[in-house]
Amino acid sequence: MKRIDKINYYLDIAEAVLERSTCIRRMFGAIIVKNDEIIATGFNGSPRGRENCCDLNYCLREKLNIPRGERYEMCRSVHAEQNAIISASRKDLIGSTLYLVGKEADNHEYIVNSNPCSLCKKMIINSGIQKIIIRDSKTEYRIIDVKEYIDNDDSLSGEFGY
């Protein structure tokens, strides 16, 4: 019997978490792990108590044809990364790894080359998370050292999206 490697094990868990997403555009699941222990999970969805896009049957960003990676202030959802971060203590986040999986809501295909938005990047930096592992396909993923977000400050370029 071939045992699944640890990275794909955690990415599979993040993928299961995304099934709770309430976004009708893109579904994301995130888990934060430190010392082989899951610290927190998060999926993208409206703030507690507010109606979800899946209940409203529309996405404002989609209605306005806003491209991927831009104008997140128009989104009803709290992002998966944000929900995972706010569910944990900073002392537990320092030196941790965030695993992130995204799928298109309409066809459940993986979102290739997805990245945290600029606001999530800032939260990730300040939380103390050390690295991010993002799934591009069932077997392919990227590992990002959060220090790259500090050294290559994309907020200075004026470019949006990814």
Long-range contacts (C-beta under 8 A, 24 or more apart in sequence): 6-36, 7-99, 7-133, 7-141, 8-139, 8-141, 10-38, 10-97, 10-99, 10-133, 11-99, 11-101, 11-133, 11-135, 11-141, 13-38, 13-41, 13-99, 14-41, 14-99, 14-100, 14-101, 14-135, 15-101, 15-103, 15-135, 17-41, 17-42, 17-43, 17-80, 17-101, 18-43, 18-44, 18-80, 18-101, 18-102, 18-103, 19-43, 20-45, 21-45, 21-80, 21-105, 22-46, 22-52, 22-53, 22-54, 22-55, 22-77, 23-53, 23-54, 23-59, 23-77, 23-105, 24-53, 24-54, 24-57, 24-58, 24-59, 24-62, 24-105, 25-53, 25-59, 25-61, 25-62, 25-104, 25-105, 26-68, 26-102, 26-103, 26-104, 26-105, 26-111, 27-102, 27-103, 27-104, 27-105, 27-108, 28-79, 28-80, 28-81, 28-100, 28-101, 28-102, 28-103, 28-114, 29-80, 29-100, 29-101, 29-102, 30-80, 30-81, 30-83, 30-84, 30-98, 30-99, 30-100, 30-101, 31-84, 31-98, 31-99, 32-84, 32-85, 32-88, 32-93, 32-96, 32-97, 32-98, 32-99, 32-129, 33-96, 33-97, 33-99, 34-92, 34-93, 34-95, 34-96, 34-97, 39-88, 39-92, 39-93, 39-96, 40-84, 40-85, 40-87, 40-88, 41-83, 41-84, 41-87, 42-79, 42-80, 42-81, 42-82, 42-83, 42-84, 42-85, 42-86, 42-87, 43-80, 43-83, 44-77, 44-78, 44-79, 44-80, 44-83, 45-77, 45-78, 45-83, 46-76, 46-77, 46-78, 47-78, 50-76, 52-76, 53-77, 67-161, 68-161, 68-162, 69-115, 69-117, 69-160, 69-161, 69-162, 70-160, 70-161, 72-117, 72-119, 79-116, 79-117, 79-119, 79-120, 81-116, 81-120, 81-123, 81-124, 82-119, 82-120, 82-123, 85-123, 85-124, 85-127, 85-129, 88-127, 90-127, 90-128, 93-127, 93-128, 93-129, 94-127, 94-128, 94-130, 95-128, 95-130, 96-128, 96-129, 96-130, 97-129, 97-130, 97-131, 97-132, 97-133, 98-124, 98-129, 98-131, 98-132, 98-133, 99-132, 99-133, 99-135, 100-132, 100-133, 100-134, 100-135, 101-134, 101-135, 102-134, 102-135, 110-135, 110-136, 110-137, 110-138, 112-136, 112-137, 113-162, 114-162, 115-144, 115-162, 118-154, 118-155, 118-160, 121-149, 121-154, 124-149, 125-149, 125-150
